């Protein structure tokens, strides 16, 4: 399946399990390309959350002045 340099590779495993009285066959497939996409998506979400929290922290650290006009 991996003829090209950057093509996805797949691994699979077959399971057989008995549930109640029936026997079921399961096929689990792992794609390295999908894993790369999920990692990239997660990194983007972490970066966005970091920017959001940094902005909130900056705003909280701003000095607050409560002055009334006409008072020394």
C-alpha positions in Angstrom: 0.0 0.0 0.0 2.9 2.4 0.7 4.3 2.9 -2.9 4.9 6.6 -2.5 7.3 8.2 0.0 4.6 10.1 1.9 1.7 7.7 1.5 -0.3 6.5 4.5 0.5 3.1 6.1 -2.1 1.0 7.7 -2.0 -1.7 10.4 -4.8 -4.0 11.3 -5.7 -6.6 13.8 -8.5 -9.1 13.9 -10.3 -9.9 17.1 -12.9 -12.5 17.9 -15.1 -12.1 20.9 -18.1 -13.9 22.3 -20.9 -11.6 23.6 -23.8 -13.3 25.1 -24.3 -16.4 22.9 -23.0 -14.9 19.7 -19.4 -14.8 18.5 -18.4 -11.5 16.8 -15.5 -10.7 14.6 -13.8 -7.3 14.8 -11.3 -5.6 12.5 -9.4 -2.7 13.9 -7.5 -0.5 11.5 -4.8 2.0 12.4 -3.8 4.7 9.9 -0.6 6.7 10.5 -1.9 9.5 8.3 -5.0 9.9 10.5 -2.7 9.9 13.6 -0.7 12.8 12.0 -3.9 14.7 11.3 -5.1 14.3 14.9 -1.8 15.4 16.3 -1.8 18.5 14.1 -5.4 19.3 15.1 -4.6 18.9 18.8 -1.5 21.1 18.5 -3.6 23.8 16.9 -6.2 23.6 19.6 -3.5 23.8 22.3 -2.0 26.9 20.6 -5.4 28.6 20.4 -6.1 27.9 24.1 -2.7 29.1 25.0 -3.3 32.4 23.2 -6.7 32.8 24.9 -5.3 32.2 28.4 -2.3 34.4 27.7 -4.7 37.2 26.7 -6.9 36.7 29.8 -3.8 36.7 32.0 -2.5 39.9 30.5 -5.8 41.6 31.0 -5.9 40.5 34.6 -2.4 41.8 35.3 -3.2 45.3 33.9 -3.2 47.9 36.7 -6.7 49.1 37.7 -7.0 52.8 38.5 -10.2 54.0 40.1 -10.0 57.8 40.4 -12.7 60.3 40.9 -12.5 63.6 39.2 -12.0 66.7 41.4 -10.2 64.8 44.1 -6.5 65.1 44.7 
